Structures are given as C-alpha cells and as structure tokens.
Amino acid sequence: MKKSIFLSGILLAGMAAIPAYADQTVTFLGYSGLFQERYTKAVIEPFMAANPGIKVEYFPQQGSAAMLGALRAQKAAPQSDVALMDVSVAKTGTDEGLFDKIDESVTKNFADLYPNAKFEGVAGVGVTFDNLVLIYNTDAIKKAPDSWNALKDTSLKGKVAMLSAPDIVGIGTTIIMNHINGGTDFIKNIDAGINAMAEVAPNIQTWEPKPEVYPTVVNGQVSLGVGWNARSQVNADGSNGKMKVALPKEGTILQINTINLVKGGPSAEAARKFVDYALSAEAQAAFTASMYYAPTNAKAKVAAEVADRTVIGAMDKVIPVDWIGLSKVRDQITQDWRRKVIPLSR
C-alpha cells in the first residue's frame, strides 16, 4: 500500500511538472500568400523548434474582415486561438467580446512595445508596423521623389496608380495630404486632404491596379504609385532595379497589425506562450529582416541595412492617426472621394 501511494505521488508530481500547454495545437489566423510564407519561416517555425510540445497551425485568410467573420461564426464554440488582423477590425472584435486582453499578465514583452502598439479599447496589441510609401519606375523617374506632392506633378498625367477610398491606401493618402496641406484634425474636417487629392486625380491612370500596384510600376505601365512599404520593398528586390521605394520628407502613416487572443480558444495556455514569443525582440527582428515590416518591440535589434528600409528610423515623422475614430468617418470620406476626387481622373 505504501509503495502504491509513493508511486502515485511520483506520478502526480511528474504530471504537475508538465506544462499546461504540452502537446497542444495553436490555431492561428493570419494573412494569406507571401505574409503566410515569411511569417511561418521567421516566427512560427522557430517557436515550434523551441517548444516541441506545441504545434502552430496557420489558417490563411484573405483579410481582416474575413478573420472577423470566421471568429463571429465560432463565438459560441471557438476553434481558433490567435488572430493577426488590422487594428480597426480588432477594435470591432474587442467590442463584440471575441478577444481576451493582452497585457503584462500575458507577456513580459508588453512593457517593451512602442506606445503606437497599444490602443485604448483594443484587447490585442500591435505586432507589426507597416507604412505608406511612394514607389516609382526608375526608367521614367530618375531622382527619388521626396514629397507626397509628387503625386500632383502635372508631367505625370495618366502615369500614376493607387487604390482609391474606401481602401485604406486611398484614405491614408488623403490623411497624409490633409496633414501636409494645413489640415489639423481629419476626424472633424478633411477638406484639405480631399482638395489635394482632387489635384492628384488628373494624373491617375487607374484607381484599381491589377493584380496590384507594384507590378504596374515595375513594368512601366505607370511611373509612380502609392503602396505599403513591406510589399514595396519585397517587390523592389525582385524588380532588377526597375522599381524603387521612397519615404517622403513629410512623413507617413502607420498601418498596424495586432495580435489577438481568442476568448475561450481551445489551447489558451499554449496560445499565450506563442503570443509572448511573437512579441519578443527576437521574433520581431526576424520578421522585419524577412519582410520589412517594422517591429513593434522597441528592443528588437535590426541590421542597419534592413532598418533603413523600414519606418524604424523615421518614427518621429509618423503622422498620428486615430484609427478608432476613423471608423466613424470612413464612409463620409469615401463619399467625398466619389463626389470630388474620382470624377476628376482621366
């Protein structure tokens, strides 16, 4: 009897020593395509190598809205653990009670995040920073454009491409134009930005570049475009020098992807461990080197040649955007575009 009790005690002690997340699968919702490929190699595979008891399954989604729809459908019985999505959509998910809050109790890296990565009313935190840039064809434009006003250059009539509102590229460019043309609080009044975009419109060849803006610049279909830095840099690398990227002197805006813990997810403890790793300086630096998204962890050590191709060195030039407030006026901005901007394009 004593031997049996002794062995039972050893068994229980051994079980207590096994982490709660051992042999669990973390279901991760993230963007499809190139993002999935590079995030898996830079972050997920190293995490699994360091934590052999945890498997991370990546379920690719076409965008943040698709992820939100999936999580809404699962709310009564969640099947996902972690979702990586745009901050404005994460706010909606938070309001609907889909996420648990990420703070110091979840990750020791919380204190090292830039202030731009933390949002009132959003349960998740920023995991990547991206930013708007100008992209140009080097055969057509010999000197890198240093101002957003290059979009209004009359010599580029019919030679510019970008996505229009309601896409965030169009709205984000309008916010930048509002800022550099004397506008203050775009939530209250964005007329300066709309008027500036009306001057850009005659230069636009297409508001809907297919399949996206980057190839149209590379192949010379257009000379100048607006894109997101991460994908711009990757496309520039593969363009044989035909396309380059410029961050104008007036600054830029950040597009922020957040990482979110699904409330009631099936592998909660393992998911928390993954979130902690994803926000670490190591993981952040690895993904920045892989795809030029700027890290949200201020302690991430990024090689100078990589940092120079991100917004890291220009954080002081970032134009502040109230992404939560933007959701309230986005439809109005889109209506202004349809009435005052798009009709002026050729």
LOBA-559259 format. One record per residue: x, y, z of N, C-alpha, C in turn. Coordinates in steps of 0.2 Angstrom, whole numbers, plus 5000, padded with zeros to 4 digits. Last residue first. Layout:
! residues N
XYZXYZXYZ ...
This chain:
! residues 346
495653054674495553054666495152994664 494753114688495353074685495153064677 493753174693494253224690494753184687 492953084700492653114694493153154690 493753064712493753014707493453044700 493453184720494053164718494053114711 492053214724492553264722493253244720 491253104725491053164723491553214720 492053004730491652984725491353044721 492653064741493053044736492653034729 491553084749491953144747492353124741 491352954752490852984749491153054746 492452924760492352884754491852924750 492153004771492753014767492652984760 491052944776490953014774491553024769 491552814780491052824775490952894772 492452854790492752824784492152824778 492152904802492052954797492252924790 492252804812491652844812491552884806 493552754810492952714808492352744808 494352854815494252844808493652804806 494452824829493952874827493852874819 495352724828494752704831494252754828 496452784823496152734819495452714821 497052924822496652894827496252844823 498752944818498052934815497652904821 500153054816499653014821499053004817 501453024806500853064807500353024811 503153004810502452974809501953014810 504353054812503953084807503353054805 504952974822504753044824504353084818 505252864815504652864819504452934821 506252834806505852894805505152894809 506852714808507252774809506852844808 505852624805506152624811506452694813 505252604793505052664796505352674803 506452524782505852524786505752594789 507752524777507152514773506452504776 508552534788508552594783507952584778 508552414793508152464797508052524792 509352344785508652324785508252384788 510652404787510352394780509652374780 510752374801510652444799510352444791 509752244809510352274805510252334802 508952264824508852254817509452284813 508352214839508952234835508952214828 507052274848507252224843507852254840 506552354858507152324859507352274854 505252394854505752444854506452414855 504152304845504552294851505152344850 503752314832503352354837503752344844 504752324817504552294824504152344828 504152344801504552374806504252344813 504352234788503852264792504252284798 505252164780505252244781504652274784 505352034779504852064775504852134776 506451984787506151944782505751974777 506852074796507352054791507052014785 505552074803505752134800506352114794 505651944809505151954803505352024800 506751954817506751904812506251924807 506352054826506852074822506952024816 505251984833505152044829505652064824 505951874839505451864834505351924829 506751954848507051904843506551894837 505852034856506352064852506652014846 504251964856504851964858505352004853 502951934851503152004853503852014856 502951794849502851844844503051914845 503051754863503651744858503551794852 501851784867502351814871502951804866 501051704859500951774859501551814862 501451574864501551594857501551674856 500851584876501551574876501851594869 499551594873499851644877500651644876 499351464867499251524863499551584867 499451384878499951374873499951444868 498351414885498951424888499551424883 497251394876497351454879498051464881 496651314865497351304868497651364871 495351354861495451284864496151274867 494851514867495151474862495351404865 494151604875493951544875494251494870 494551744864494251724871493951654870 496051744856495351724855495051704862 497151874856497051814859496251794859 498051954843497451954847497351884850 499052074836499052004838498452004843 498852194823498852174830498852104831 499652304812499352244813499352224820 499452464806499652424812499252364812 500152584796499652534796499852484801 500652754799500752684801500152644799 501052874787500652854792500752774793 502452994786502052944783501552924789 503453134780503253084785502753034781 503953234772503453254776503253194781 504853164764505153204769504653224774 504453004758504453074758504653104764 505252864754504852884760504952964760 505252764740505452824743504952844749 505952624731505452654736505752714739 505952574713506252594720505752624724 506152464700505652494704506052514711 507152404692506652444689506152484693 508052324699508152394699507652434695 507452194698508052204694508152284693 506352174706506252204700506852224696 506452114719506352064713506252104706 506552224727507052174727507052124721 505252274726505852314723506452264722 504452184732504452194725505052224722 504952214745505052144743504952144735 504552354746505252334747505352264744 503152344745503552384741504252364741 502852264756502752234750503152274744 503152364766503452294766503352264760 502552494763503252484762503452414762 501152504751501452484758502152464758 501052634739501052564741501252564749 500752734725500752734732500652654734 501752774710501252744714501252754721 502352814694502352824701501752794704 502252774681502852794683502952804690 501452624674501452684677502152704679 502052524666501352544664501252614667 503252474670503252544667502552564664 503352364678503352354671503352424667 503352424691503952384689503952374681 502052474692502652514692503252484689 501352354691501152414686501752464686 501752284702501952264695501852314690 501152364713501852354712502052334705 499752364713500052424711500752414709 498952214707499152264712499552314709 498652154695498352124701498452174707 497852314693497852244694498452204692 497352464702497852424698497852354699 496252564702496152494703496752454700 496352684697496252684704496152604707 497452734684496952684687496952684694 498052854681497952804676497352754678 498053014688497852944689497652904683 498153144686498753104685498553034685 496953204691497053204684497653164681 497053184705496653144701496753144694 497753274712498153214710497753184705 496853374715497353394711497753334709 496053294724495753324718496253344713 496953294735496853234731496453244724 496753414740497453394737497353334733 495453414744495653464739496253444736 495553314754495153304748495353344743 496353384763496653324760496253304754 495553494767496253504764496553444760 494453424773494453464766495053474763 494253354784494753334780494753364773 493753374800493753414794494353384790 493753294811493253344811493253374804 494753204808494153174810493553224809 495853274806495553254800494853224802 496353414813496053354815495653324809 497153494801497353484808496953414810 497953544786497353514790497553504797 499053584778498753634783498153604787 499553494770499153554767498753594772 499953384777500453424774500153484771 498653324781499153354786499653404783 498053294769497753344774498253374779 498953194765498853264761498553314765 498753094774499353124774499353194770 497353074772497553094778498253134778 497553024759497153084760497253114767 498252904761498552954757498153024758 497252834768497852854771498152914768 496252814758496052854764496752884768 496952734749496652804747496552844753 497352634758497852664754497552734752 496152574762496552614767497152654764 494752594751495352564753495752604757 493652664747493752654754494352614756 494952764740494452754745493852714743 495952684728495552734730495252714736 497652644725496952614726496652674729 498552704711498452694718497752674719 499652774698499152724700499152714708 500052884685500052874692499552824694 500052944673500552894674500652874681 499153044669499052974667499552924668 500453164671499753154669499653084666 501653204676501453134677500753124675 501753344675502153304670501953224670 501153384686500753384680501153344675 501153314702501653344697501253334690 500553264713500253314709500553344703 501453174718500853144715500453194711 502353254724502553224718501953194714 501853284737501653324732501853304725 502653204745502053174743501653214737 504353214741503753244744503153204741 505453164734505553174741504953204744 505753044722505353094724505353104731 507353004715506852984720506453044722 507653034698507853054705507253034710 507052974687507752964688507952984696 505752894681505952944686506652934688 505752794671505352854670505552914675 506652694676506752724669506352784668 506152674689506752704688506952724681 504552704695504952664690505552704688 504252704713504252744706504752694701 503152734727503552684723503652714716 503052804743502952814736503452764732 502152724757502752754753502552764746 501452694773501352714766502052744763 501952554783501852624782501852634774 501752444797501952454790501752524789 502252354811502152414809502252414801 501552214821501952244815501752314813 500852204832501352154831501852174825 499952294845500252294838500852244838 498752194854499252244854499652244847 497052174859497652154856498152214856 495952244863496152194868496852174866 495652414863495852364859496152314863 495452524872494852494869494952434864 496852614867496352614871495752574868 498252524862497652554860497152554865 499952514857499452504862498852544861 500952544848500752474848500152464853 501452674851501052664845500652594844 502352644861501652674863501152664857 503252494858503152564857502452584859 503552374871503152394865503152464864 503952334883504452354878504152374871 502952284891503252354893503752374887 502752164885502252214884502552284886 503452054887503752104882503252164881 502851964895503452004898503652064893 501151934893501851934890502351984894 500051934901500151884896500851874893 500152024911500051964913500051904908 500352144903500952114907500752044909 499152104890499552154895500052114898 497752074881498552064881498852114885 496152014884496652074884497352044884 495251914872495551924879496051974879 493951944861494651934862494751944870 492651964858492951904854493651894857 491752064861491952014866492251954863 491552164852491052114852491252054857 492552244854491952274856491352214856 493552174848493552184855492852204858 493152174835493152114838493152124846 493352314833492752284832492652224836 494752314835494352354839493652334839 495152244824495252214831494852254836 494952334814494552274814494552244821 495952424817495252444817494752384817 497152344816496952374822496252394822 497152194806497152264807496852294813 497752034814497252074810497452154811 497951874819498351934817497951974812 497351774832497151814826497651874825 497351624840497651684839497451714833 496351514841496751534847497051604846 494851444835495451474834495751504841 493651394839494051344836494751374835 492351424851492951454847493351394845 490751424851491251374852491851384848 490151554849489851504854490351444855 491051604838490951634845490751584850 491251574825491451524830491351544838 490751684818490451614817490651564822 491751774822491051784824490651714824 492851724816492851724823492151734826 492551744802492651674805492551674812 492451884802491851844800491951774803 493751914805493251934810492651894808 494451864794494551834800494051854805 493851954784493751884783493851844790 494452074788493652064788493451994788 495752054786495552054792494752044793 495951934772496051994775495751994782 496051794768496151854763496251924766 496951684779496351724777496551774772 497651524783497751594779497051624778 498051464798497551464793497451524790 499351364804499251434801498651424796 499651294819499351284813499151354810 500951254829500551304827500351294820 501151144843501151144836500751204834 502251104857501651154854501751154846 503251034861502651014863502051054860 504451104857504251044853503551014855 504951254856504351224860504051164857 505851284847506051294854505551264859 505151254835505851214837506051224844 504151344836503951274837504651234838 504851464834504451454840504351374841 505351444821505751444827505451434833 504051444814504451384814505051384820 503551574816503151514819503651454819 504451664811504251664818503951604820 504951644798505351694803505151684810 504151554792504851544792505151584798 502851624794502951554796503751534797 503051744787502951744795503051674797 503251704774503851734778503651734785 501951644771502551604769503151634774 501051744774501051674777501751644777 501451844765501451854773501451784776 501151794753501851804755501951814762 499651714757500151724752500851734755 498551784770498751734766499351754761 498651824787498551844780498851784776 497951714800498351764798498251774790 497651624814497351654809497751714806 498151474822498251544821497951574814 497951364835497651384828497751454827 499051264843498851334842498551344835 498951114851498951144844498651214844 499951034863499351074861499551104854 500950974871500550934866499950964864 500851084885501151024881500750994877 500351184892500251194885500651134881 500651164905499951154903499851154896 502151064907501751124906501051114903 502350954920502250954913501851024912 502350944934502950974930502850984923 501250874937501250944938501850974935 501650744933501150774929501150854930 502650724943502850724937502350754932 501750714954502250764954502550774947 501050604951500650664951501150724951 502050504952501650514945501350584945 502350514965502850524960502550544953 501250474971501450534972501950554967 501150344966500650384964500850464965 502250284973502250294966501750344963 501750294986502350334984502350344977 500650214986500550284987501150324985 501250094983500750124979500650194980 502050074995502350084988501850114983 501050065004501450125005501850134998 500449945000500050005000500450065000 
